[in-house]
Amino acid sequence: MNCWGLVPARAGFWGVLLASWLGVSPAALAQPRPPAALQETMDVGDEPGRVSTEEVTITEGPFARQMVLFRSSEPPGTVVIQSAERFLYVVQGNGRALRYGIGVGREGFQWSGQVQVSRKAEWPDWRPPPEMLQRQPYLPRFMAGGPGNPMGARALYLGSTVFRIHGTNQPETIGEAISSGCFRLANGDVADLYERVPLGTKVIIRHKATL
């Protein structure tokens, strides 16, 4: 019996009659429909295979890399992510910071905390975590690093979490909230950040409190 409570086409005359009325073959009635969860679209916005070169950098507008005034008691070199503002700051001292535009986690995937950069990788491979594959089972289980990889040109891994600061093959998504909790930069910007941020760097993630 299928999800409609009907016996499939092998039921004989009535199955054939129903198939004729629906305009499908009797065998089609025996095919199970995938559950709704498997029909989810790729709402994280990633496009595996789309090519974006390492040199892509945001050069205009508020998300362009720039030195800004930034009040902080953190020592120089500390990375501060203000996810609600869509900015990542590298503290420079003297009330200043280098600011990058970023893309952040969509609703339900936003988080805050303090971690350290535990690993760095150039053109990292992409292995979607089990939680993502459960939501989006059509994603590839593995994709080698390269210009078509959604992880982009560089990745900085955040402590023991599954989250990363990484590049993207979709620079137009900077400033948007579409990821599953990672922080993305245009490839040219993440390559610049990669050279400035050593292993062990403290990373503070802040998200605006909601009532």
Secondary structure, DSSP 8 states (H G I E B T S, - for coil): --TTS---GGG-HHHHHHHHHHTS-HHHHTS----GGGG---TT---TT----TT----SSTTS-EEEE---SS-TT-EEEETTTTEEEEEEETTEEEEEE-BEE-TT----EEEEEEEEEES--B---HHHHHH-TTS-S-B-SSTTSTT-SEEEEETTSS-EEE--S-GGGTT-EEESS-EE--HHHHHHHHHH--TT-EEEEE-----
